[in-house]
Amino acid sequence: MRAATRACTVALAVLLVTAPAFGQSTLNSQARRDTLFAWDDGEVDDSVYGRAGTAVGVMFIAHPPTTYVTEIHVYTEYDCCMYPDQPYIPLREFLVRVWTPSLGYPPVPWRPVGRGAYSGEEYPEQAWVSLVLPQPVRIDSDLYYPDRVFFAVVEWEHTCSPFIGIDDDGPQPGMSRRRLGPSMAWDDYPGNLMIRAVGTDSLGTPVDLVSWGTVKTRYR
């Protein structure tokens, strides 16, 4: 069943995100090759909302020389949580992480890997939000990532987290998944959830990935 479309009436605007060109990097100045993985076509056709405990993810298939996943991009819509009579502002941040795939068919997210990146409370709406993982996730292990298949997952932890954009007519359907609760099974989700991932072939010069990821994750 499709999640209900948000009730707010808004004009949709898309801010396209491109991967750094060869020789440029968000982590170091040495030459490396970054790849932006995406199934959506960049046009928002719908959106999905999840209450606390809900998660959605998109499956990607990386090929050599991609070795690490360093960032996850999410197209965030409005959260539509307006409580003028409340003495507090509800939390609205969300979490992104890389998950390993299950061994069944079709694959679904199986286990989260490492620490995730939090969006923080201040992020733009109707725009792509780029979240740097606290530590790059290595995906070249056939034991955990057969054929370098991995999932980029968004986890809602608060009621007022944002809607996530959906592309209904993208070029590759069947890659999106949804889980309605921590103890629930993952199901296929129609359309292409607007979640992307950035992979790279190397990390180059060692940097303090934890502090850098924390700084950049707090979208400004």
Secondary structure, 3 states (H helix, E strand, C coil): CCCCCCCCCCCCCCCCCCCCCCCCCCCCCCCCCEEEECCCCCCCCEEECCCCCCEEEEEEECCCCCCEEEEEEEEECCCCCCCCCCCCCCCCCEEEEEEEECCCCCCCEEEEEEEEEECCCCCCCCEEEEEEEEEEEECCCCCCCHHHEEEEEEEECCCCCCCEEEECCCCCCCCEEEECCCCCCEEEECCEECEEEEEECCCCCCCCHHHHHHHHHCCC
